[in-house]
Amino acid sequence: MEKILTKEVITTICIIVCSLILYFIIKQVMSNFFIKKARHHSNKKALTILTILNNVIKYIVLIIALLTILATWGVDTKALIASLGVAGAVAGLAMQDMIKDFLGGADVLTEDQFKVGDNIQIGNFRGNVIYLGMKTTKIRAYTGEVKIIANRNVNDVINYSVMNAICVVDIGLSYDNKIEETEKVLQRAIDNASKKVNYLQRPIAILGIEELNNDSVIYRIEAEVPPMKNFEFNRILLKEVLKEAEANNLTLSYNKVDVHNA
């Protein structure tokens, strides 16, 4: 009896070890494959697919290992699977949300709604996608908070990483400034800002006077930059405008500098 027990224990350990080795080998092979694939396609998409496939393989290996271990200990796995067929129907009703999560994750992937690394907004929460799994999606905000969303609740997604960002910067200036001189100063600020970055998608444009307020003239400047570069470029441009305004005695309207991101 002790020999049989020892044999079963050793076999169980071997199954666990072999399952782990098999999982890590498959995981490594898939990683190498998707690293090569990423050289020709979207790196973020390849990473997303790899994450989901790793989860699928993990569950498959786990189920096979569990059934094999049960068979080693004399459990009739065929009868177990057959009985699970009836129980599965009952469990299926209780697992509707989980199934919806799986389908939601598959829908996100096949429809290419977003990928790991994309900056998205779901509801009122905005951040970078750090994980896309079979059940949940994790988004990390700029300030560090991580929101975990069940895939069945992933809807009305705004993806800020698909297209270039348009920076629309409104600058309030005093009526005391001459229009021609104002536009020259703004152009110098634009030229200086352009030299500080190498990612502008097209020349920065002064669209002209956008609005006449009671105490200020609002000039609008527009620039096209890669996704998520709009915040950085807004700060650079505003700094250059302030420097040129000070150097040329151009009067800014107090508390009238406004920044919009489109």
Phi and psi in degrees as GROMACS dihedral restraints (atoms count N, CA, C in turn):
[ dihedral_restraints ]
;  ai    aj    ak    al  type     phi  dphi    fc
    3     4     5     6     1   -63.7    20    10
    4     5     6     7     1   -37.4    20    10
    6     7     8     9     1   -64.6    20    10
    7     8     9    10     1   -42.3    20    10
    9    10    11    12     1   -63.6    20    10
   10    11    12    13     1   -44.2    20    10
   12    13    14    15     1   -62.2    20    10
   13    14    15    16     1   -43.2    20    10
   15    16    17    18     1   -61.4    20    10
   16    17    18    19     1   -41.1    20    10
   18    19    20    21     1   -62.3    20    10
   19    20    21    22     1   -43.3    20    10
   21    22    23    24     1   -66.3    20    10
   22    23    24    25     1   -39.4    20    10
   24    25    26    27     1   -64.9    20    10
   25    26    27    28     1   -46.0    20    10
   27    28    29    30     1   -61.8    20    10
   28    29    30    31     1   -43.5    20    10
   30    31    32    33     1   -61.5    20    10
   31    32    33    34     1   -42.2    20    10
   33    34    35    36     1   -61.3    20    10
   34    35    36    37     1   -45.1    20    10
   36    37    38    39     1   -61.7    20    10
   37    38    39    40     1   -43.2    20    10
   39    40    41    42     1   -61.6    20    10
   40    41    42    43     1   -41.4    20    10
   42    43    44    45     1   -62.6    20    10
   43    44    45    46     1   -43.8    20    10
   45    46    47    48     1   -62.9    20    10
   46    47    48    49     1   -46.9    20    10
   48    49    50    51     1   -63.0    20    10
   49    50    51    52     1   -46.4    20    10
   51    52    53    54     1   -63.4    20    10
   52    53    54    55     1   -37.5    20    10
   54    55    56    57     1   -64.6    20    10
   55    56    57    58     1   -42.6    20    10
   57    58    59    60     1   -64.0    20    10
   58    59    60    61     1   -43.9    20    10
   60    61    62    63     1   -62.1    20    10
   61    62    63    64     1   -45.2    20    10
   63    64    65    66     1   -60.5    20    10
   64    65    66    67     1   -43.8    20    10
   66    67    68    69     1   -61.9    20    10
   67    68    69    70     1   -46.2    20    10
   69    70    71    72     1   -69.4    20    10
   70    71    72    73     1   -32.1    20    10
   72    73    74    75     1   -66.1    20    10
   73    74    75    76     1   -48.3    20    10
   75    76    77    78     1   -61.3    20    10
   76    77    78    79     1   -41.9    20    10
   78    79    80    81     1   -61.1    20    10
   79    80    81    82     1   -42.2    20    10
   81    82    83    84     1   -68.0    20    10
   82    83    84    85     1   -41.6    20    10
   84    85    86    87     1   -61.5    20    10
   85    86    87    88     1   -45.1    20    10
   87    88    89    90     1   -64.6    20    10
   88    89    90    91     1   -39.7    20    10
   90    91    92    93     1   -61.1    20    10
   91    92    93    94     1   -45.9    20    10
   93    94    95    96     1   -62.0    20    10
   94    95    96    97     1   -40.5    20    10
   96    97    98    99     1   -63.1    20    10
   97    98    99   100     1   -45.7    20    10
   99   100   101   102     1   -75.7    20    10
  100   101   102   103     1   -24.7    20    10
  102   103   104   105     1   -65.2    20    10
  103   104   105   106     1   -42.4    20    10
  105   106   107   108     1   -66.4    20    10
  106   107   108   109     1   -39.8    20    10
  108   109   110   111     1   -65.4    20    10
  109   110   111   112     1   -34.1    20    10
  111   112   113   114     1   -67.2    20    10
  112   113   114   115     1   -20.0    20    10
  114   115   116   117     1   -68.5    20    10
  115   116   117   118     1   -24.6    20    10
  117   118   119   120     1  -109.3    20    10
  118   119   120   121     1   -15.1    20    10
  120   121   122   123     1  -130.7    20    10
  121   122   123   124     1  -171.7    20    10
  123   124   125   126     1   -64.5    20    10
  124   125   126   127     1   122.2    20    10
  126   127   128   129     1   -64.0    20    10
  127   128   129   130     1   -39.1    20    10
  129   130   131   132     1   -67.4    20    10
  130   131   132   133     1   -37.4    20    10
  132   133   134   135     1   -67.5    20    10
  133   134   135   136     1   -41.5    20    10
  135   136   137   138     1   -61.8    20    10
  136   137   138   139     1   -39.9    20    10
  138   139   140   141     1   -65.4    20    10
  139   140   141   142     1   -38.9    20    10
  141   142   143   144     1   -64.5    20    10
  142   143   144   145     1   -47.6    20    10
  144   145   146   147     1   -61.7    20    10
  145   146   147   148     1   -41.4    20    10
  147   148   149   150     1   -61.5    20    10
  148   149   150   151     1   -42.0    20    10
  150   151   152   153     1   -60.8    20    10
  151   152   153   154     1   -45.5    20    10
  153   154   155   156     1   -68.6    20    10
  154   155   156   157     1   -42.8    20    10
  156   157   158   159     1   -63.2    20    10
  157   158   159   160     1   -37.5    20    10
  159   160   161   162     1   -59.9    20    10
  160   161   162   163     1   -40.6    20    10
  162   163   164   165     1   -65.3    20    10
  163   164   165   166     1   -42.6    20    10
  165   166   167   168     1   -62.9    20    10
  166   167   168   169     1   -48.1    20    10
  168   169   170   171     1   -61.4    20    10
  169   170   171   172     1   -39.4    20    10
  171   172   173   174     1   -59.8    20    10
  172   173   174   175     1   -45.0    20    10
  174   175   176   177     1   -69.4    20    10
  175   176   177   178     1   -38.2    20    10
  177   178   179   180     1   -64.2    20    10
  178   179   180   181     1   -48.0    20    10
  180   181   182   183     1   -62.3    20    10
  181   182   183   184     1   -40.0    20    10
  183   184   185   186     1   -62.6    20    10
  184   185   186   187     1   -44.9    20    10
  186   187   188   189     1   -65.5    20    10
  187   188   189   190     1   -45.2    20    10
  189   190   191   192     1   -62.5    20    10
  190   191   192   193     1   -43.5    20    10
  192   193   194   195     1   -62.8    20    10
  193   194   195   196     1   -41.7    20    10
  195   196   197   198     1   -64.1    20    10
  196   197   198   199     1   -44.1    20    10
  198   199   200   201     1   -64.8    20    10
  199   200   201   202     1   -39.3    20    10
  201   202   203   204     1   -65.7    20    10
  202   203   204   205     1   -40.6    20    10
  204   205   206   207     1   -65.0    20    10
  205   206   207   208     1   -42.3    20    10
  207   208   209   210     1   -62.0    20    10
  208   209   210   211     1   -40.9    20    10
  210   211   212   213     1   -63.8    20    10
  211   212   213   214     1   -36.5    20    10
  213   214   215   216     1   -61.7    20    10
  214   215   216   217     1   -35.0    20    10
  216   217   218   219     1   -90.5    20    10
  217   218   219   220     1    13.9    20    10
  219   220   221   222     1    87.7    20    10
  220   221   222   223     1     9.2    20    10
  222   223   224   225     1   -78.5    20    10
  223   224   225   226     1   133.8    20    10
  225   226   227   228     1   -77.1    20    10
  226   227   228   229     1    94.6    20    10
  228   229   230   231     1   -67.9    20    10
  229   230   231   232     1   -30.6    20    10
  231   232   233   234     1   -63.9    20    10
  232   233   234   235     1   -44.9    20    10
  234   235   236   237     1   -65.2    20    10
  235   236   237   238     1   -36.1    20    10
  237   238   239   240     1   -64.0    20    10
  238   239   240   241     1   -44.8    20    10
  240   241   242   243     1   -64.0    20    10
  241   242   243   244     1   -40.2    20    10
  243   244   245   246     1   -63.5    20    10
  244   245   246   247     1   -42.5    20    10
  246   247   248   249     1   -68.3    20    10
  247   248   249   250     1   -31.4    20    10
  249   250   251   252     1   -68.9    20    10
  250   251   252   253     1   -21.6    20    10
  252   253   254   255     1   -62.1    20    10
  253   254   255   256     1   -41.6    20    10
  255   256   257   258     1   -72.8    20    10
  256   257   258   259     1   -46.4    20    10
  258   259   260   261     1   -64.9    20    10
  259   260   261   262     1   -30.2    20    10
  261   262   263   264     1   -63.6    20    10
  262   263   264   265     1   -35.5    20    10
  264   265   266   267     1   -64.2    20    10
  265   266   267   268     1   -40.0    20    10
  267   268   269   270     1   -69.3    20    10
  268   269   270   271     1   -45.0    20    10
  270   271   272   273     1   -64.3    20    10
  271   272   273   274     1   -32.3    20    10
  273   274   275   276     1   -59.1    20    10
  274   275   276   277     1   -37.5    20    10
  276   277   278   279     1   -66.1    20    10
  277   278   279   280     1   -38.0    20    10
  279   280   281   282     1   -77.0    20    10
  280   281   282   283     1   -17.7    20    10
  282   283   284   285     1  -108.2    20    10
  283   284   285   286     1    23.4    20    10
  285   286   287   288     1   -59.0    20    10
  286   287   288   289     1   -41.1    20    10
  288   289   290   291     1   -64.0    20    10
  289   290   291   292     1   -40.3    20    10
  291   292   293   294     1   -64.2    20    10
  292   293   294   295     1   -41.8    20    10
  294   295   296   297     1   -63.2    20    10
  295   296   297   298     1   -40.8    20    10
  297   298   299   300     1   -62.7    20    10
  298   299   300   301     1   -36.8    20    10
  300   301   302   303     1   -62.5    20    10
  301   302   303   304     1   -45.7    20    10
  303   304   305   306     1   -60.5    20    10
  304   305   306   307     1   -45.5    20    10
  306   307   308   309     1   -66.0    20    10
  307   308   309   310     1   -36.9    20    10
  309   310   311   312     1   -64.1    20    10
  310   311   312   313     1   -42.1    20    10
  312   313   314   315     1   -64.3    20    10
  313   314   315   316     1   -40.5    20    10
  315   316   317   318     1   -64.7    20    10
  316   317   318   319     1   -37.6    20    10
  318   319   320   321     1   -66.1    20    10
  319   320   321   322     1   -42.4    20    10
  321   322   323   324     1   -59.5    20    10
  322   323   324   325     1   -42.0    20    10
  324   325   326   327     1   -70.9    20    10
  325   326   327   328     1   -49.3    20    10
  327   328   329   330     1   -69.2    20    10
  328   329   330   331     1   -34.4    20    10
  330   331   332   333     1   -84.1    20    10
  331   332   333   334     1    -6.0    20    10
  333   334   335   336     1    55.3    20    10
  334   335   336   337     1    43.3    20    10
  336   337   338   339     1   -66.7    20    10
  337   338   339   340     1   -42.7    20    10
  339   340   341   342     1  -161.9    20    10
  340   341   342   343     1   166.1    20    10
  342   343   344   345     1  -131.9    20    10
  343   344   345   346     1   166.9    20    10
  345   346   347   348     1   -60.4    20    10
  346   347   348   349     1   128.9    20    10
  348   349   350   351     1   102.9    20    10
  349   350   351   352     1   -18.9    20    10
  351   352   353   354     1   -70.9    20    10
  352   353   354   355     1   150.4    20    10
  354   355   356   357     1   -97.9    20    10
  355   356   357   358     1   117.2    20    10
  357   358   359   360     1  -132.4    20    10
  358   359   360   361     1   167.2    20    10
  360   361   362   363     1  -131.1    20    10
  361   362   363   364     1   127.3    20    10
  363   364   365   366     1  -123.4    20    10
  364   365   366   367     1   117.1    20    10
  366   367   368   369     1    67.0    20    10
  367   368   369   370     1  -126.7    20    10
  369   370   371   372     1  -101.4    20    10
  370   371   372   373     1     7.3    20    10
  372   373   374   375     1  -106.1    20    10
  373   374   375   376     1   127.4    20    10
  375   376   377   378     1  -124.3    20    10
  376   377   378   379     1   139.6    20    10
  378   379   380   381     1   178.7    20    10
  379   380   381   382     1  -171.8    20    10
  381   382   383   384     1   -93.9    20    10
  382   383   384   385     1   138.3    20    10
  384   385   386   387     1   -72.7    20    10
  385   386   387   388     1   118.9    20    10
  387   388   389   390     1  -107.5    20    10
  388   389   390   391     1   -13.4    20    10
  390   391   392   393     1  -158.3    20    10
  391   392   393   394     1   134.3    20    10
  393   394   395   396     1  -132.3    20    10
  394   395   396   397     1   105.3    20    10
  396   397   398   399     1  -112.8    20    10
  397   398   399   400     1  -170.0    20    10
  399   400   401   402     1   -73.0    20    10
  400   401   402   403     1   -28.8    20    10
  402   403   404   405     1  -109.9    20    10
  403   404   405   406     1   -36.7    20    10
  405   406   407   408     1  -134.2    20    10
  406   407   408   409     1   161.7    20    10
  408   409   410   411     1  -122.8    20    10
  409   410   411   412     1   134.9    20    10
  411   412   413   414     1  -113.7    20    10
  412   413   414   415     1   131.0    20    10
  414   415   416   417     1  -123.8    20    10
  415   416   417   418     1   131.0    20    10
  417   418   419   420     1  -107.2    20    10
  418   419   420   421     1   125.0    20    10
  420   421   422   423     1   -74.9    20    10
  421   422   423   424     1   164.9    20    10
  423   424   425   426     1   -59.3    20    10
  424   425   426   427     1   -32.0    20    10
  426   427   428   429     1   -88.6    20    10
  427   428   429   430     1     3.1    20    10
  429   430   431   432     1   106.9    20    10
  430   431   432   433     1   -16.4    20    10
  432   433   434   435     1   -66.5    20    10
  433   434   435   436     1   142.6    20    10
  435   436   437   438     1  -114.6    20    10
  436   437   438   439     1   123.8    20    10
  438   439   440   441     1  -105.3    20    10
  439   440   441   442     1   128.7    20    10
  441   442   443   444     1  -105.2    20    10
  442   443   444   445     1   119.5    20    10
  444   445   446   447     1  -118.1    20    10
  445   446   447   448     1   129.0    20    10
  447   448   449   450     1   -64.3    20    10
  448   449   450   451     1   136.5    20    10
  450   451   452   453     1   -59.7    20    10
  451   452   453   454     1   -25.7    20    10
  453   454   455   456     1   -68.1    20    10
  454   455   456   457     1   -19.2    20    10
  456   457   458   459     1   -99.6    20    10
  457   458   459   460     1     7.0    20    10
  459   460   461   462     1   -82.8    20    10
  460   461   462   463     1   101.2    20    10
  462   463   464   465     1  -151.6    20    10
  463   464   465   466     1   166.8    20    10
  465   466   467   468     1    50.4    20    10
  466   467   468   469     1    53.7    20    10
  468   469   470   471     1   -85.9    20    10
  469   470   471   472     1   133.4    20    10
  471   472   473   474     1  -106.5    20    10
  472   473   474   475     1   119.2    20    10
  474   475   476   477     1  -105.7    20    10
  475   476   477   478     1   114.6    20    10
  477   478   479   480     1   -89.4    20    10
  478   479   480   481     1    -0.2    20    10
  480   481   482   483     1  -103.2    20    10
  481   482   483   484     1     1.9    20    10
  483   484   485   486     1   -82.0    20    10
  484   485   486   487     1   -47.3    20    10
  486   487   488   489     1  -115.8    20    10
  487   488   489   490     1   165.2    20    10
  489   490   491   492     1   -62.8    20    10
  490   491   492   493     1   153.4    20    10
  492   493   494   495     1   -92.8    20    10
  493   494   495   496     1   141.8    20    10
  495   496   497   498     1  -105.0    20    10
  496   497   498   499     1   116.2    20    10
  498   499   500   501     1   -89.0    20    10
  499   500   501   502     1   122.1    20    10
  501   502   503   504     1  -115.9    20    10
  502   503   504   505     1   111.3    20    10
  504   505   506   507     1  -113.0    20    10
  505   506   507   508     1   120.3    20    10
  507   508   509   510     1  -101.2    20    10
  508   509   510   511     1   129.9    20    10
  510   511   512   513     1  -123.9    20    10
  511   512   513   514     1   123.6    20    10
  513   514   515   516     1   -91.0    20    10
  514   515   516   517     1   125.2    20    10
  516   517   518   519     1  -124.9    20    10
  517   518   519   520     1   154.2    20    10
  519   520   521   522     1   -69.7    20    10
  520   521   522   523     1   152.8    20    10
  522   523   524   525     1   -68.1    20    10
  523   524   525   526     1   -15.5    20    10
  525   526   527   528     1   -70.2    20    10
  526   527   528   529     1   -18.4    20    10
  528   529   530   531     1   -80.4    20    10
  529   530   531   532     1   144.3    20    10
  531   532   533   534     1   -77.1    20    10
  532   533   534   535     1   140.7    20    10
  534   535   536   537     1   -60.8    20    10
  535   536   537   538     1   -47.5    20    10
  537   538   539   540     1   -62.6    20    10
  538   539   540   541     1   -44.4    20    10
  540   541   542   543     1   -66.7    20    10
  541   542   543   544     1   -38.2    20    10
  543   544   545   546     1   -60.4    20    10
  544   545   546   547     1   -46.5    20    10
  546   547   548   549     1   -67.2    20    10
  547   548   549   550     1   -32.2    20    10
  549   550   551   552     1   -66.7    20    10
  550   551   552   553     1   -42.7    20    10
  552   553   554   555     1   -65.4    20    10
  553   554   555   556     1   -42.8    20    10
  555   556   557   558     1   -62.8    20    10
  556   557   558   559     1   -37.7    20    10
  558   559   560   561     1   -66.1    20    10
  559   560   561   562     1   -39.2    20    10
  561   562   563   564     1   -64.6    20    10
  562   563   564   565     1   -39.7    20    10
  564   565   566   567     1   -62.8    20    10
  565   566   567   568     1   -40.7    20    10
  567   568   569   570     1   -63.6    20    10
  568   569   570   571     1   -43.9    20    10
  570   571   572   573     1   -61.5    20    10
  571   572   573   574     1   -42.3    20    10
  573   574   575   576     1   -64.9    20    10
  574   575   576   577     1   -42.4    20    10
  576   577   578   579     1   -65.1    20    10
  577   578   579   580     1   -37.5    20    10
  579   580   581   582     1   -63.4    20    10
  580   581   582   583     1   -33.2    20    10
  582   583   584   585     1   -73.7    20    10
  583   584   585   586     1   -18.5    20    10
  585   586   587   588     1   -86.9    20    10
  586   587   588   589     1   -10.1    20    10
  588   589   590   591     1  -132.6    20    10
  589   590   591   592     1   159.9    20    10
  591   592   593   594     1  -123.7    20    10
  592   593   594   595     1    21.2    20    10
  594   595   596   597     1  -118.4    20    10
  595   596   597   598     1     9.1    20    10
  597   598   599   600     1   -62.8    20    10
  598   599   600   601     1   133.1    20    10
  600   601   602   603     1   -86.4    20    10
  601   602   603   604     1   -19.6    20    10
  603   604   605   606     1  -161.0    20    10
  604   605   606   607     1   162.7    20    10
  606   607   608   609     1   -57.8    20    10
  607   608   609   610     1   143.8    20    10
  609   610   611   612     1   -68.1    20    10
  610   611   612   613     1   140.6    20    10
  612   613   614   615     1  -120.1    20    10
  613   614   615   616     1   135.3    20    10
  615   616   617   618     1   -88.7    20    10
  616   617   618   619     1   109.1    20    10
  618   619   620   621     1   -75.4    20    10
  619   620   621   622     1   -19.0    20    10
  621   622   623   624     1   113.1    20    10
  622   623   624   625     1  -161.3    20    10
  624   625   626   627     1   -78.6    20    10
  625   626   627   628     1   121.2    20    10
  627   628   629   630     1   -92.9    20    10
  628   629   630   631     1   -34.0    20    10
  630   631   632   633     1  -159.4    20    10
  631   632   633   634     1   148.9    20    10
  633   634   635   636     1  -112.5    20    10
  634   635   636   637     1   108.4    20    10
  636   637   638   639     1   -93.0    20    10
  637   638   639   640     1   179.7    20    10
  639   640   641   642     1   -63.6    20    10
  640   641   642   643     1   -35.5    20    10
  642   643   644   645     1  -125.8    20    10
  643   644   645   646     1    10.8    20    10
  645   646   647   648     1  -157.7    20    10
  646   647   648   649     1   155.3    20    10
  648   649   650   651     1  -104.3    20    10
  649   650   651   652     1   124.2    20    10
  651   652   653   654     1   -96.0    20    10
  652   653   654   655     1   116.1    20    10
  654   655   656   657     1   -98.7    20    10
  655   656   657   658     1   140.3    20    10
  657   658   659   660     1  -112.3    20    10
  658   659   660   661     1   131.4    20    10
  660   661   662   663     1  -120.1    20    10
  661   662   663   664     1   139.6    20    10
  663   664   665   666     1  -129.1    20    10
  664   665   666   667     1   139.0    20    10
  666   667   668   669     1  -141.6    20    10
  667   668   669   670     1   147.8    20    10
  669   670   671   672     1  -110.9    20    10
  670   671   672   673     1   125.0    20    10
  672   673   674   675     1  -134.0    20    10
  673   674   675   676     1   165.3    20    10
  675   676   677   678     1   -62.7    20    10
  676   677   678   679     1   162.5    20    10
  678   679   680   681     1   -52.8    20    10
  679   680   681   682     1   136.7    20    10
  681   682   683   684     1    71.8    20    10
  682   683   684   685     1     4.1    20    10
  684   685   686   687     1   -93.1    20    10
  685   686   687   688     1    -5.5    20    10
  687   688   689   690     1   -65.9    20    10
  688   689   690   691     1   -36.8    20    10
  690   691   692   693     1   -65.7    20    10
  691   692   693   694     1   -44.3    20    10
  693   694   695   696     1   -62.5    20    10
  694   695   696   697     1   -45.6    20    10
  696   697   698   699     1   -70.5    20    10
  697   698   699   700     1   -32.7    20    10
  699   700   701   702     1   -55.4    20    10
  700   701   702   703     1   -46.3    20    10
  702   703   704   705     1   -65.7    20    10
  703   704   705   706     1   -41.8    20    10
  705   706   707   708     1   -62.7    20    10
  706   707   708   709     1   -46.5    20    10
  708   709   710   711     1   -64.7    20    10
  709   710   711   712     1   -44.3    20    10
  711   712   713   714     1   -63.1    20    10
  712   713   714   715     1   -37.4    20    10
  714   715   716   717     1   -63.9    20    10
  715   716   717   718     1   -43.1    20    10
  717   718   719   720     1   -67.9    20    10
  718   719   720   721     1   -36.4    20    10
  720   721   722   723     1   -62.5    20    10
  721   722   723   724     1   -44.9    20    10
  723   724   725   726     1   -63.6    20    10
  724   725   726   727     1   -42.7    20    10
  726   727   728   729     1   -61.9    20    10
  727   728   729   730     1   -46.3    20    10
  729   730   731   732     1   -68.5    20    10
  730   731   732   733     1   -35.6    20    10
  732   733   734   735     1   -64.4    20    10
  733   734   735   736     1   -42.1    20    10
  735   736   737   738     1   -67.1    20    10
  736   737   738   739     1   -40.0    20    10
  738   739   740   741     1   -69.5    20    10
  739   740   741   742     1   -25.7    20    10
  741   742   743   744     1  -114.6    20    10
  742   743   744   745     1    16.8    20    10
  744   745   746   747     1    54.5    20    10
  745   746   747   748     1    37.4    20    10
  747   748   749   750     1   -88.1    20    10
  748   749   750   751     1   129.2    20    10
  750   751   752   753     1   -89.4    20    10
  751   752   753   754     1   117.0    20    10
  753   754   755   756     1   -84.7    20    10
  754   755   756   757     1   146.4    20    10
  756   757   758   759     1   -76.4    20    10
  757   758   759   760     1   125.1    20    10
  759   760   761   762     1   -61.6    20    10
  760   761   762   763     1   128.4    20    10
  762   763   764   765     1    60.2    20    10
  763   764   765   766     1    29.7    20    10
  765   766   767   768     1  -119.8    20    10
  766   767   768   769     1    17.2    20    10
  768   769   770   771     1   -88.6    20    10
  769   770   771   772     1   120.1    20    10
  771   772   773   774     1  -125.2    20    10
  772   773   774   775     1   138.6    20    10
  774   775   776   777     1  -121.8    20    10
  775   776   777   778     1   131.7    20    10
  777   778   779   780     1  -123.6    20    10
  778   779   780   781     1   143.2    20    10
  780   781   782   783     1  -114.1    20    10
  781   782   783   784     1   122.6    20    10
